[in-house]
Each structure stands twice: as C-alpha cells, then as structure tokens.
C-alpha cells in the first residue's frame, strides 16, 4: 500500500489539452480584441490632414474674396485701366460664369448640377432671383466709383437689418425683443461709422444701399420661390441657372446707359489678360464659397466673412489713397460687427445643430454634399 500512497502524494492534476483548432481560434479572437481596443494612428493622421485642408480653404476664401474686391476697385477707378463701367464689368462676369458653368457641366461633365428644374420654376422663380442678383452687382460695383472700399464694407453691415425687415414684411420673420435688439445694434454701428466718414458721397451711399436692398430681396425671393416649392440648389447649380438670366438683365441697362459712353470715349482700356484674370477670380471666388460651406457650415462661412470684412477695411486704408479711417469709423464698424455676429449665430446655429447628427458619421473636415441657396452673399461684387 505504501507505493500507492506515494503515487497519490506526488500526483499532479493535469488539465486535458485542447485541440489545436480551438487554441488557434482563441489566439485569433484575442488578437482581434487587442487590435480593436488599440487606437489606430492612421485616422489621427487623416484628421490632421483634413483639418489642415479645411483651414487652407478658409484662408483661401478670405484671400480670394478680399482680393476680388480690391481687383474690381482697381479696374473701375484706376488710371492704368480706366474702365469706369460697372454694368459692363458685371456683365462680363456673368457671361464668363455662364460659359464656364456650361462647359464644366455639359461638355466636360466634371461638375454635376442638381436636376429637377422645370420651365415653370425657371420663369416664376429663377428670373426674379437673377434680376435681383444683377441689380445687386450693378449697384454694388457702381458704389466703388464714389466711395471707398472700407466705407462700402461698413455700409454692407446693414444687410441683416434689410433682410429681417423685408422678411417681416413678407411674413417670413417674426419680430421679437432679441431680434429688435440685434437690429438696433447693427443700425447704431453703421450710423456711427457713417458719421465718422471724412469725405462722404451720398451718391455712392445711395448706390450701396440700393445694392443692399436688392440683395435682401434676392434672399427673400429664394426663400419664397425656391424653398417653399421644394427646390434646393447648391451654389454651382445656382450659378448655372442664374448667371445667364443675370447676364440678360444686365445687357439691357448696359445697352442704353453705358454702351453710348463707351462708343463716345476712346480713352478706356481693358487688356484681355486683365479681363480674363478678373473674370476668373470671380468664378474661383464662387467655387471657394461652395468649398468652405461644404467642408464646414454656413455659420463658419459667415464668421469667416466677418474676418474677411475686417481685413478688407484695414488693408484698403493702406492700399487706396481715397480711404482714410478714423477712430469713429472703427468704433462704429466694431459695434455693427457685434450685431452681425449675433445675428448669424441666432439664425444659423439651429441649422448647424440639426446637421450634427448627420455630420457625426463623417470625419471632421472631410467634404460633404450640402444644398445651399446662395445665402452667402453677392461675392462677385
């Protein structure tokens, strides 16, 4: 019996061995769990890259937008070009945009436009919008002949007030204490900035304010004629449909108002290279607006526009001799900008919150398809 007891004393329980297939399957499961738990460095690099591309688009939009304003001012008022014909300049912009959009969408097919445009919608909706767009560009560019770039940008800050008042008249907006306070801040700021202007031309003020009213009507028409009919167009599609109509609307006043002056004058000059570059900058500017909104949001585009406006106001004082900023100008414009930022945040922040659910599925900074009704502004002016 002793040998049996020794065997029991020194015996060790050995678990049964698992088959080879089960062992390999367990190792693979553990490896998969480790791979899913460990953060992958590739998406982090991709997020940095997408963020850098987004900021590049924002900076490019600020540069091309401000540069286009200076370019138009130089073409209209400089002695080197001597082309004081704002209707003709805007007409050339619209013709160039129409040709490029047609070539890009129908011939080369590198850009896809939104379908669904009918003859009834075009006649009843696009033509009024195109007419207001043409008037906006015409009056806005005409103002540069009489007032400085900085003062024109200060007057443009009254745009939310015009949009809100016309929207209230058409039943699209509701008057409340918060909006009334915001409109009052913007109005006071623009008035203070106007008081601080040293050399003011009321003709230029009338032109600029007329352009503001025309732009406000264009936005109201988009809200009434397109949105309520369920027609939503992105910026490229809007350019494709509106540019020919705006060109036709500009051709009529050019034929009767500026063509006789151009025929009688032999001193004007517009080199073809300068003309092509000016028109190309206008088209690229509209594309940059589309890229900024597609990668960020309409609210970010509006805030970036505020930064652009400040940059234009400050740089114009250093570039153009007719711009003389005063302390009252700066204070008034700062007050107006505070109201503009509050207005943008109040109007666009709910839309951004509604899109966050859909955007959470997209990596930050990556492009997405959005439908925007040219709310950005009349960038071509």
Secondary structure as UniProt FT lines:
FT   HELIX           2..9
FT   HELIX           20..37
FT   HELIX           41..77
FT   TURN            79..81
FT   HELIX           86..102
FT   HELIX           103..107
FT   HELIX           119..121
FT   HELIX           122..126
FT   HELIX           127..143
FT   TURN            144..146
FT   HELIX           149..156
FT   TURN            157..158
FT   HELIX           159..169
FT   TURN            170..171
FT   HELIX           177..195
FT   HELIX           202..221
FT   HELIX           222..227
FT   TURN            228..230
FT   HELIX           235..253
FT   HELIX           254..258
FT   HELIX           259..264
FT   HELIX           272..295
FT   HELIX           298..319
FT   TURN            321..322
FT   HELIX           327..359
FT   TURN            360..361
FT   TURN            364..365
FT   TURN            375..376
FT   TURN            379..380
//
